């Protein structure tokens, strides 16, 4: 179980030692064979499967503490584990195990006129720090992904998921031990004090290469503002779903309900629905009726309220709010151009979707919107590394440097150049 230490100096010393241990694990992990890493991952998955009841018992404590401390319904949903979600963790690790090992892959190769043969080769990115809240499954996903890519990882769970994360982490260590790999390859910060986060943001004396925050806006904002090492993150998931005049109504209804209501607390949940004015008379009411029937509150602009009076009048703040709840803001727009204009104004550049049969409208939507993930005739809830075939993801990145969109195994690598010669010297 994670614990609190009311001693800043002691926490700094502890975190420095964690950083040194991670760096020491980097070389043996980077040169570990694909077969050895595969064996470790399978052992991790088996350990989680065997420890299901232990993990559920730990999660029950976290859920009770979370309810008592007033966690939001969205946070409690992210925190909650059941048999299905544990099976999902097991399956996710097994899928990661079966992915092609990226380390050592030759990305490109070419020959120079002087006879030099040059190769660009994937290498581990380095020591990765993952700071997360409420999501105990991140312990398994992030640990397994970083490990597969040859990177030691330092996991810092929030106090809300302390017991669950510790139980899952014990299974990951069991897998490392079974494969005779350094246990420091996947470490869980054993204290819940916020000072530990501060030490990670400083870079642990140069031993931390990248930080990935998974949590609320305040956590991500703090990491982006204070980190002295590169950050893979998104601040918010203000995702849009646009219903074009060419959209099939039955498809639009199905996608809208799923995009908003499948899981309202995930970053790929649609927060704003945009409907082409040209089909407002035929499409608006049936879509909003379906959302309302599913339990969703609709906040609409004046044009929406005029046609669907049950809607709550939207205010300016609604268009830039990540609800993470059964609430959606709805506006009528002037075709695909109006949708693009609205998205450009309010999007967090995470995920946007268009429902349309008109390929010209889809092409324009894809060409002019600069978000990390764009979907056509599919729910925004597919914004997930597992759904992309990555096994799992360490997070969604909306920046433009190195990694963008779901951050999976390949995105957790860098590269180096190998140059082969036959005695060449430079004039």
C-alpha positions in Angstrom: 0.0 0.0 0.0 1.2 3.6 -0.7 1.7 5.8 2.3 2.2 9.4 3.2 5.6 10.8 4.5 5.5 14.3 6.0 9.2 15.0 5.3 10.2 16.9 2.2 13.8 16.0 2.5 13.0 12.3 2.9 10.8 12.4 -0.2 13.5 14.1 -2.2 16.0 11.4 -1.2 13.6 8.6 -1.9 12.7 10.0 -5.4 16.4 10.5 -6.2 17.1 6.8 -5.4 14.1 5.7 -7.5 15.5 7.8 -10.4 19.0 6.2 -10.0 17.5 2.7 -9.9 15.5 3.4 -13.0 18.5 4.7 -14.9 20.5 1.6 -13.8 17.8 -0.6 -15.2 17.8 1.1 -18.6 20.7 -0.6 -20.1 19.8 -4.2 -19.2 16.3 -3.6 -20.3 17.3 -1.9 -23.6 19.4 -5.0 -24.6 16.8 -7.6 -23.3 15.7 -10.0 -26.1 12.2 -9.8 -27.5 11.6 -13.4 -26.2 12.6 -12.4 -22.7 10.3 -9.3 -22.6 7.5 -11.4 -24.1 7.9 -14.0 -21.3 7.9 -11.2 -18.7 4.7 -9.7 -20.1 2.9 -13.0 -20.2 3.9 -13.6 -16.6 2.6 -10.2 -15.6 -0.8 -10.9 -17.3 -1.0 -14.3 -15.6 -0.2 -12.7 -12.2 -3.0 -10.2 -12.6 -5.4 -12.9 -13.6 -4.5 -15.0 -10.5 -4.7 -11.9 -8.2 -8.1 -10.8 -9.4 -9.7 -11.0 -6.0 -6.8 -9.3 -4.3 -7.0 -6.4 -6.8 -10.8 -6.2 -6.4 -10.5 -6.1 -2.6 -7.9 -3.3 -2.9 -10.1 -1.4 -5.3 -13.1 -1.7 -3.0 -11.1 0.2 -0.3 -10.2 2.9 -2.9 -13.9 3.2 -4.0 -15.1 3.6 -0.5 -12.4 6.2 0.3 -13.3 8.0 -3.0 -17.0 8.1 -2.2 -16.3 9.4 1.3 -13.9 12.1 0.0 -16.5 13.3 -2.6 -14.9 12.1 -5.9 -17.1 13.0 -8.9 -19.1 10.3 -10.6 -16.7 10.5 -13.6 -13.7 10.0 -11.3 -15.4 7.1 -9.5 -16.1 5.5 -12.9 -12.4 5.8 -13.9 -11.4 4.4 -10.5 -13.8 1.5 -10.4 -12.5 -2.0 -11.3 -14.6 -5.1 -11.9 -14.0 -8.5 -13.3 -14.4 -7.2 -16.9 -12.0 -4.4 -16.5 -9.4 -6.7 -14.9 -9.8 -9.1 -17.9 -9.3 -6.0 -20.1 -6.0 -5.4 -18.3 -4.9 -9.0 -18.8 -5.9 -9.0 -22.4 -4.2 -5.6 -23.0 -0.9 -6.9 -21.6 -1.2 -10.1 -23.7 -1.8 -8.0 -26.8 1.2 -5.8 -26.0 3.3 -9.0 -25.6 2.3 -10.1 -29.1 3.2 -6.8 -30.7 6.4 -6.7 -32.8 9.3 -5.6 -30.6 10.2 -2.1 -31.9 13.7 -2.0 -30.4 16.3 -2.6 -33.1 13.8 -2.2 -36.0 15.4 -0.6 -39.0 13.1 2.3 -39.9 15.0 3.4 -43.0 18.2 2.5 -44.8 20.1 4.1 -47.7 23.5 4.1 -49.4 25.6 7.1 -50.2 27.7 7.6 -53.3 30.9 7.2 -51.3 29.7 3.6 -50.3 28.5 4.4 -46.8 25.4 2.4 -45.8 23.2 4.3 -43.3 20.4 2.9 -41.1 17.9 4.6 -38.9 17.1 2.2 -36.0 14.6 2.4 -33.2 15.9 2.6 -29.7 14.2 3.0 -26.3 13.2 6.5 -25.4 14.7 6.4 -21.9 13.3 6.6 -18.4 9.6 7.5 -18.5 7.6 9.0 -15.6 3.8 8.5 -15.6 1.7 10.6 -13.2 -1.9 9.6 -13.0 -5.2 10.0 -11.0 -8.1 7.7 -10.5 -7.2 5.2 -13.2 -5.6 2.1 -11.6 -5.6 0.4 -15.0 -2.9 2.9 -16.1 -0.5 1.0 -13.8 -0.8 -2.1 -16.0 -1.1 -0.3 -19.4 1.7 2.2 -18.9 4.0 -0.4 -17.2 3.6 -2.9 -19.9 3.9 -0.4 -22.8 7.0 1.3 -21.5 8.6 -2.1 -20.7 7.8 -3.5 -24.2 9.6 -0.5 -25.8 12.6 -1.1 -23.5 12.0 1.9 -21.2 12.1 1.8 -17.4 9.1 3.5 -16.0 8.3 5.3 -12.8 4.6 5.3 -12.0 3.1 7.8 -9.6 -0.5 6.9 -8.7 -2.8 9.3 -7.0 -3.9 8.7 -3.5 -7.4 7.9 -4.7 -6.1 4.7 -6.5 -3.3 3.9 -4.1 -4.4 0.5 -3.0 -5.5 -0.7 -6.4 -2.3 0.5 -8.1 -0.1 -1.2 -5.5 -1.9 -4.5 -6.0 -1.5 -4.3 -9.8 2.1 -3.2 -9.5 3.0 -6.2 -7.4 1.8 -8.4 -10.3 4.1 -6.5 -12.8 7.1 -7.0 -10.5 6.3 -10.7 -10.3 6.5 -10.9 -14.1 9.9 -9.1 -14.1 11.2 -11.4 -11.4 10.0 -14.4 -13.4 12.0 -13.3 -16.4 15.0 -12.3 -14.3 14.9 -8.7 -15.4 15.5 -5.7 -13.0 12.6 -5.1 -10.7 13.4 -1.4 -11.0 12.3 -1.5 -14.6 8.7 -0.8 -13.4 8.6 1.2 -10.2 5.6 2.6 -8.3 6.3 5.6 -6.2 5.5 4.3 -2.7 4.3 7.7 -1.2 1.2 9.7 -2.0 2.6 13.1 -1.1 2.4 15.8 -3.8 6.1 16.6 -3.1 6.9 13.4 -5.0 5.3 14.8 -8.1 7.4 18.0 -7.7 10.6 15.9 -7.7 9.5 14.1 -10.9 8.9 17.4 -12.6 12.4 18.5 -11.7 13.7 15.4 -13.6 15.1 13.3 -10.8 18.7 14.7 -11.2 18.6 14.1 -14.9 17.4 10.5 -14.7 13.9 11.1 -16.1 13.6 11.6 -19.8 9.8 12.1 -20.5 6.7 12.7 -18.3 3.2 11.5 -19.2 0.4 13.0 -17.0 -2.9 11.1 -17.0 -5.6 13.0 -15.0 -7.6 16.1 -14.6 -7.0 19.5 -16.1 -5.3 20.8 -12.9 -2.8 17.9 -12.9 -2.0 18.2 -16.6 -1.7 21.9 -16.4 0.7 21.8 -13.5 2.9 19.2 -15.3 3.0 21.2 -18.5 3.8 24.4 -16.7 6.5 23.1 -14.3 8.1 20.1 -15.9 11.8 20.5 -16.8 11.7 17.4 -19.1 9.5 16.8 -22.3 5.8 16.1 -21.7 3.4 13.9 -23.7 -0.1 15.0 -22.8 -3.4 16.6 -23.6 -4.9 19.2 -21.4 -8.6 18.5 -22.3 -10.6 16.3 -24.5 -13.2 18.8 -25.9 -14.3 16.5 -28.8 -16.7 17.4 -31.5 -19.2 15.3 -33.5 -20.5 16.9 -36.7 -23.6 15.6 -38.5 -23.4 16.7 -42.2 -26.4 17.2 -44.5 -25.4 14.0 -46.3 -25.4 11.9 -43.1 -27.7 8.8 -42.8 -30.1 9.5 -39.9 -29.9 6.1 -38.3 -26.1 6.1 -38.4 -26.0 9.6 -37.0 -28.3 8.6 -34.1 -26.3 5.5 -33.3 -22.9 7.3 -33.4 -24.1 10.4 -31.4 -25.4 8.2 -28.5 -22.3 6.1 -28.4 -19.9 9.0 -28.7 -21.5 10.8 -25.8 -22.9 8.1 -23.6 -20.8 4.9 -23.9 -18.5 6.2 -21.2 -18.9 9.9 -20.4 -15.8 10.1 -18.2 -13.2 9.3 -20.9 -11.3 11.9 -22.9 -12.8 10.6 -26.2 -16.3 11.3 -25.1 -18.1 13.8 -27.4 -18.7 17.1 -25.6 -20.2 19.1 -28.5 -22.6 18.0 -31.2 -22.8 20.1 -34.4 -25.6 19.6 -36.8 -25.9 21.0 -40.3 -28.7 23.5 -40.5 -29.7 22.0 -43.9 -31.0 18.8 -42.0 -32.1 20.4 -38.8 -35.8 19.7 -39.6 -35.1 16.0 -40.2 -32.1 15.1 -38.1 -32.0 17.3 -35.0 -35.0 16.1 -33.0 -34.5 12.4 -33.5 -30.8 12.6 -32.5 -31.6 14.7 -29.4 -34.6 12.5 -28.5 -32.2 9.5 -28.5 -29.6 11.3 -26.4 -32.3 12.4 -23.9 -33.7 8.8 -23.7 -30.2 7.6 -22.9 -30.0 10.1 -20.0 -28.1 12.9 -21.5 -28.8 16.6 -20.7 -28.8 18.8 -23.8 -27.5 22.4 -23.8 -28.4 24.1 -27.1 -27.8 27.4 -28.8 -30.8 29.6 -29.6 -31.5 27.8 -32.9 -31.5 24.4 -31.2 -33.8 25.5 -28.4 -36.2 26.9 -30.9 -36.5 23.5 -32.6 -36.2 21.3 -29.5 -37.5 23.3 -26.5 -36.4 20.7 -23.9 -32.8 21.9 -24.4 -31.2 24.0 -21.7 -30.0 27.3 -23.3 -26.3 27.1 -23.7 -23.9 29.8 -22.5 -20.5 30.7 -24.0 -18.6 28.6 -21.4 -20.4 25.5 -22.6 -18.6 25.4 -25.9 -15.2 25.1 -24.2 -16.2 22.8 -21.3 -15.1 19.2 -21.0 -18.1 17.9 -19.1 -17.0 14.3 -18.5 -20.6 13.7 -17.6 -23.9 13.0 -19.4 -24.2 16.5 -20.8 -23.6 17.7 -24.4 -23.7 21.1 -26.0 -25.4 21.3 -29.4 -25.3 23.9 -32.1 -26.6 24.3 -35.6 -23.9 25.2 -38.1 -23.7 26.3 -41.8 -22.5 23.0 -43.3 -19.0 21.7 -43.1 -17.6 25.2 -43.3 -19.5 26.2 -40.2 -18.5 23.0 -38.4 -14.8 23.7 -39.2 -15.1 27.3 -38.0 -16.7 26.2 -34.7 -14.1 23.5 -34.1 -11.2 25.8 -34.9 -12.5 28.2 -32.3 -13.2 25.8 -29.4 -11.4 22.5 -30.0 -8.7 21.2 -27.7 -7.3 19.4 -30.8 -7.9 15.9 -29.4 -10.6 14.1 -31.5 -13.2 15.3 -34.0 -15.7 13.2 -36.0 -17.9 13.7 -39.0 -20.9 11.7 -40.1 -21.4 12.1 -43.8 -21.8 10.3 -47.1 -20.4 13.2 -49.1 -16.7 12.4 -49.6 -16.0 16.1 -50.6 -17.3 17.1 -47.1 -15.2 14.5 -45.4 -12.1 15.4 -47.4 -12.5 19.1 -46.4 -13.1 18.2 -42.8 -10.0 16.0 -42.7 -7.9 18.6 -44.5 -8.8 21.7 -42.6 -9.1 20.4 -39.0 -5.8 20.1 -37.2 -6.6 17.7 -34.4 -4.7 14.6 -33.3 -7.5 12.2 -34.3 -10.2 12.6 -37.0 -12.9 10.0 -37.6 -15.4 9.5 -40.4 -18.7 7.7 -39.7 -17.4 6.4 -36.4 -17.7 7.2 -32.7 -15.2 9.5 -31.0 -14.9 6.8 -28.4 -12.6 5.0 -30.7 -9.9 7.5 -29.7 -8.0 4.8 -27.9 -4.7 3.1 -28.4 -6.2 -0.4 -27.9 -8.8 0.3 -30.6 -6.0 1.5 -32.9 -4.4 -2.0 -32.6 -1.6 -0.7 -30.3 -2.5 -3.1 -27.5 -3.0 -0.2 -25.2 -1.9 3.4 -24.8 0.0 5.4 -22.3 -2.1 8.4 -23.1 -3.3 10.7 -25.9 -0.9 13.4 -27.0 -2.1 16.6 -28.7 1.3 18.2 -29.2 3.1 18.1 -32.5 6.6 17.0 -31.4 7.6 13.4 -31.5 4.3 11.7 -30.5 0.7 12.7 -31.4 -2.6 10.8 -30.9 -2.5 7.5 -29.0 1.0 7.0 -27.5 1.8 3.3 -27.9 4.9 1.2 -28.2 6.3 2.8 -31.3 5.8 6.3 -29.9 7.8 5.3 -26.9 10.9 4.9 -28.9 13.5 7.2 -30.3 16.1 6.3 -32.9 19.8 6.3 -33.7 21.9 6.1 -36.9 24.1 3.2 -37.7 26.6 3.9 -40.4 28.6 1.1 -42.1 31.7 1.9 -44.1 34.7 0.1 -45.7 37.5 2.5 -44.8 36.1 5.8 -46.0 37.6 9.0 -44.8 36.3 12.5 -45.3 38.1 14.9 -47.7 
